[in-house]
Amino acid sequence: MTPPSELLLELSGVCKHFGGLTALSEVSLNIRRGEIYGLIGPNGAGKTTLFNVITGLYQMDQGTFKFGGNTYVRTKPHQLAQAGIARTFQNIRLFANMSVLENIMVGRHVRTRTGIWGALSRNSSARMEEHTIAERARELLHYVGIQRPTNTLAKNLSYGEQRRLEIARALATDPQMLALDEPAAGMNATETESLKALLQSIRSEGITVLLIEHDVKLIMGLCDRVAVLDYGKKIAEGTPVEVRRNPAVISAYLGVESA
C-alpha cells in the first residue's frame, strides 16, 4: 500500500535542551497521512524526547510544529489529544483497578459533549452519551483482540493484553495519528506478530502510526519510512531498505549491513 502524499505532521528545526544538555538538535520530520513511520536509534539518541515533544509532554525550545495543517506552540497533551494525536507509553500506564471497559471509556471522554452539569445530574443526554461510549469501548475491545469479560480488572490481563488495552484506549480518542512508544517491548515472537497485524489493520482504517521500537525486525517489516536519530540528530531517513543500507546507520546503530 502506497501512503498518501498529504503531510499530517511537520516538524522543522526542533531543538530541546535540558540545562546544558542538547537532547534534540535541528530535527525535522514529515509524516504523511496514512503511513506507518518508524523512529529508531541507540539508547540516548533522543527518540523519547522527540516523542514527548510530539505528544506535548515536553515543549520544544526552538523549531516549528504543524499537525493537520495547523501550527502549535507550547501545546498541552490534552490539546494535542483533542487535535488528533493519541499515544501509549513504554511503561504501561493503565488504571490497574478499573475494568478493561472503564479503561477504554476514560480515553473516549476526550470526545464527550456532556458538560460537568450533565455529568453530575446524570440527565438523559449524559446517560445516552455514556451508553454510546460504553458500546464503542466494547467494539474496541473486540477490535484489539481482548476476549475477556468487560468487568475484568486491567491488572488481571496478561502483559500482551495490557499492551493491547493501551492501544484500545488510545484509539478511543478517535486519533488521526497513533503514537506508540515501544509497543513490542517484552513481547514474545507470537505476540509481536499479532501486534504487527493489529497495526496494519489500524493503518488500513486510515490512521497514521508513529512507532518508536527497538525491535529492528518489526520496524523494517512494518514501516513505510524510518528515521534514525543519534546524539539528538537525525542521521538518516527513508524506506526500510534505504535506511538499512545507510553507512551512517550501520555505524551508529545496526552494526553490520543486512542483505
N, C-alpha and C positions, 0 to 999 in steps of 0.2 A: 504494500500500500504506500503510495507516494503522498506525503503530508501536504496540505495546502500551503501556499506561499505566504499567506497573510500572517503578519507578525502579531503575536499575543503579548509577549514580554520582551521589552527592550531595555537593556542596561548599557550605559556608556560611561567609561572612565570612573567606575566605582572604586572608592578608597575607603578603608576603615582602619582606624588606629586605636590601639589600647595603650595609653601612655606613650612610651617611646617605641612600642612595637607596631610595625606595619603589618596588619593581618591580610589586607587586600590592597593591591596596588594597580590602579588603572585597568580594572577588569570590565570587559564588555561582552555581553551575551545577547543574542537574538534568538528567541524561541518561537517557533511557528505554531500557529493554532492547529491542533490535531496531531502533533507528533509526540513521540517519546524521546526525551532528551536526557542524556546521562551526564553526570558530573563525577569525575574520578580524580585521584591523585594520592600521593603519600600522606601518611598521618601528619597533621600540622600544616597541610598545604593551603588551608583557608576555605575548604569546602563547607564546613558547618557555619563558619562566619558568613559566607556568601548566602547560604541557605537561610540564615536568620535575618539577613538584610532583606531578602526577597519576601519573607513572610512577616516582616515588621517587628521582630523581636529586637533587632539592632537597627539603629539609624546610621546610614552611611554618612561619612564626613565630607565626601565630595562625589560628584557624578550626577547622572540623571537616571530616573526610574520611570518607565512608562509601562502601563498594563492596559490592554484593550484600547489603546489609543489615548489614554488619559495619563497625565503626568502626576506622580505622587511625591510629596515631600514630607518627611517626618510623620509618616502614617502609622497608626497603631495596628496591632494584629487583628483586632475585631473589624477595623475598617477595611483591611485588605481581604478578610474573610467575606465581608459583605460585597466587596468588589468582585470576588470570584476566585480567590486563592485559598485552598484548604491544604492542611499539612498533617503529617504524622511525625512522631518523634523517634529518635534512635532508641531511647529508653521508653518502654511502653508507659503511657500515661492515661490509663483507663480509670474510671471510678469503680474500684475493685468491689465495693459492697453494694453497687447498684446492679440491676439486672441488665442483660445484654440489650433488651429492648430500650430500657431507660437510657443507657449509654448513647445509643443512636439518636434517641429523641432529643437529648441535650444538644447534639450537633445541629439538628433540624431547627432549633429555636432561633437560629440566626436569621431565618426566613419568615418568622411569625409576624402576624399583623396585630394580634391582640395586645393591647397595652397593659400597663400594670393594673388598672382598674378592672379590666376584664379578667385578668388572671386571679385577682383577689376575690372578685364577686362570683366567679365561675358562671358567668352568664351563658346564654345559649350559643353565642358566637364563639366564645372561648372553648366551650365543650366540643363544639363541632370541629374547631381547628385542632384541638388536642386529639380527637379521634382520627382526623386526617393524618396528623403527624405519626401517630401510632401505626397506622396502616402503611405509611411509607417506610417506617422503621422495619416492619415485618418483611416488606419487599426487599429491603437492602440486606437483611439477614440471609434471606434465601439467595440473593444475588451473589454474595461473597462466599456462599457455601457453608454457612454455620447451621448445622442441623441439630439444634438444641431447643428445648422449651424456652419460650421467651422470658420466663421468670428466672432462668439460670443466672446466678451471680457471675459477673465478669471474672472474678478471681478463681472461679472453678473451671474456666476454659483451659484447654491446652495452650502451650506457647504459640503455636501456629494459628490457633483460633483467635487468640488475643490480638495478634497482628492483623488478622482479617477484620476483627471487630473495629480496630482503629481506622482501617480503611473505610469500613461502612459508615462510621461516624463522620469521617471527613466527607464522604460522598453525600451525606445527608444535608450538607450545606449547599448542594447544587453548584459545585465549583466549575469554573471554566478551566482551571489548572489544579491538578492534584500533585502536591509536592511531598515526596516520600523520602525520609531520612533513614537509610539502612534498613529497608523493609525485610530483607532476606537474612539479616543478622541472626545467627543462632538456629536457622532452619536447616533441616536435612535436605538431601537431594530431591526427595519426593515432594516435600513442602515447597521447595524453591521452584520446581517445575509447575506446581499448581499456582503459585504466586505469579509466575510468568504468564500463564494462561489468563489469569484474572486481569492483569494489567493490559494485556492485549484486548480483552473484552471491554475494559474501561475506555481504552483509546477508540475502539470501534463505535462507542457511544458519542464520540466527538469531544471527549475530554482530553486535554493536553496533560501529559505526565512528565514531571521533572523528578529525576531519580538520582540520589546520592547512594553509591553502593560500592563496597569493597570486592564483591563477587564479580570479577572481571568477565568470567564466562557468561554470567547473566546479562551484564551490560552489553557485551559485544553481540549477544544473540537476540537482544530485545530492542535496543535503541536505534532510532533513525540517525541521530547525530550524537556526538560525545564531545565534551570539553574536558581538558585536563588542566588542573591547577598544580603549581609547585611554588612554594615560598610566596604564596599570595598573588601570584601572577598567572595569567592564562598562557600556557606554553603551546597549546595545540587545540584545534577544533576541527571536526569533520565527521565523515562516516566512520563506523567502527573499523573498516578495513584501512582507511587512511590514517586513523589515529594509531592503530596497532603497528603500522609500519613507520611511524614518525620517529626519527632517531632521537629527538629530544625526549619523547615519551618513553622510549625504550631505556634511555639512560637514567631518567628520573624515577621511573615507576615500574615498568614492566620487566626490566632486567634483561630479557632476551627477546628477540624478534620472533613472533609467531608466524608460522607458514600461512 
